[in-house]
Amino acid sequence: MNKLVIANILHRPLRSLISVTAVAIEVIMILSIVGIFMGILNDTKQRTNGVGADLMMWPSNASYMAGVSGAPMPAKNVEAIRRLPHVAVATPVIQHLSTTGAVEVLWGVDYPSFNAMKPFVFIAGQPFQTPNDVIVDDVYASSRKTHVGDTITIFDQPFRVSGIVEHGRGGRRMIPLDTMGTLMGSEGKASVFYIKCDDPANISAVANEIHSTRGFENNKVQTMEEWLTLMTPNQLPGFNIALRVVTAIAVIVGFLVIFQSMYTAVLERTREIGILKSLGSSKPVIISIVLRETAALAVAGVLLGIAGTYGVRLLMAHVFPTQHFEITGHWIFQGAIIAFTGSLFGAFYPAWIAARKDPIDALAYE
């Protein structure tokens, strides 16, 4: 029977190739959207956590997603935070989500206080010298072949690269806080305050002191650990919805292609089925032949899809070098199971039709 399955696959190579490709596309669609979303998410977590802060303070109505809440807080309020007991450093930051060219969160920073959180490691150049200077990290500089003194565009304005630092601290591109505020129409404002305590044991005390300070009663105060727990797919608005939509579309495509392929194959092999039934093959045997053929095509499609996903990652790395693309074993397994199961469901009805054929009618079929 296995030889028969292989012969059936090889007898119509183009149809088999189309089926394999459909399953592969299904796998690529699922793994790619997960890879892009998880890459953005985990890269943001790593670089934000690398600021060196213990606490984050947001406006009461702000989203914990970096760059989506504008800059509603007066930056001068950071002085009140700095005067609190057990506060070692507090720095205002503006975060702005940009989709020009690639999805990126631009950072406007007050260099002295931001650097005091955790000093930059300069690979080349130096801190801001003028309001139109920008600091970039080594990942950005390497991907864009950028050097100190080069000019890059931010908000349609030219900025001179004053320094290149090691990645993992804040944004890939950082400009002076006042400049960012002016360009955004939010002069003197900030999106978030990062706060470093004199001792990690005092984190709770500092959070309570902030909420006890007049004017800060309703502000959100989170530890970095609390913020990191929120940055998960289940917490991100729209992530699971987008994943379900893409998965559903991918499964429907794979289902229909496999269904059409197997249904046509059953019609073409009517006489073959009649011979098998006349020789005593039972309905389960006939069904197993169709399902085994589908399983072989699905396995080939899954393997091609996994390989294709790595190809997509290489392409993304070339087109969007600063964009992380994560492929995990968990999602490879889950994507493979979804595609394989959908393919078998697509073949079940044609297999059932084949098993119900009358052997006499099948032998007489031309």
Phi, psi and omega in degrees: 000322179296322177296322179295319178299313180296319179297320179297320180294317183284339182292329178236076187297323181294315179296319178297320180295320178297318179297314179298318180295321179298316177295321179298317178298321178302313180294316181298317180299314182294310185290329182289316180293323176294317181298319180291311181298312182291328176296313178298315184297307185288329176293318178297317179300315183295315184285327177290319178295335180283356178299326181098010182275160173258330183226156173233137178240126183240161169298161186297329184254016185276153173274148176284353177283124184298130170089000184253359184251007182071207181225079186268349185267135173299124182296332182293342179295345179297335180296324178293326178292319182296334182278351182289148176299144176073006175267118180274315182214141172221135183223136176274144181221141168253129176242129183230122179283121179244137176244016179282111180085311179201160177287123186207145173256113177279143181243131169254123188232149169273101193306311184302311183285325179294318179292330180292335176301309180199109189304140173295150170252106183278127174273326178203153175080206188205177179296179179305136174248334179223164179299338181256033174261155178223142172255131178240156177270171186292332178295312178298314183298319180292318183289330183256006182053046184263139179233162177302133182098344178290161178250130175236162184254129174225130184053037180063020178241144179282136176231138178269132178286111181268335182202155175238125184241165175295143182287166177105006180231098177074221184277165174284333175231128182231132178237167180302144182303313182296323179294316179298316179300319179295316182292331180269355185073027181232054181302135177071017182246170178213155177272322188205149171253129172262134188232130177247128181272159178289339179207133179304335179293343183263010183301313180296321180296318180295318179300318178293323178295322179297313181291341178272351181277134181300132181095344182248010186301325185259000179291147175280130175234121182231144170285160178298324179296319178296318180296319181296326179291337178281337184273068178230159180305324181291336181267340183284126179298124174089347184297306182294327177295313179299319181295318180295320180296312180296318179298317180297316179297316181297317180295319179297316179299310180297318180300311184294319180295315179295318179301311181297318182296312182289324179296317178295320179298319179296317179298319182289336185253027182302314180294321179300317179295320178299319178297315181298319181289325179291336177274002174105007179292132181277171177302314178302326179293316179298315179299319182295327179297313180295317182291325177293322177296317178297317180299320179296317178296320181294318178298315178298320179294319179297315180297318178295322179295319178296315177298320179295326178296319176296327175295320176298320179296320177296319179295317178299320180296331179279318184278317180236078188299332182273357181271120177282144180226110186258129174241118182247154179299325180299313183283331174299314179296315183294317178297321179295317180296317180299313182293317181295314181296317179298323179294316180296321176296323179295333182266349187295314181297311175303323179295320179294319177299317180297319183291335183272354183295138176284129184299325180293314179296321182294321180291331181275355184288134178251000000 
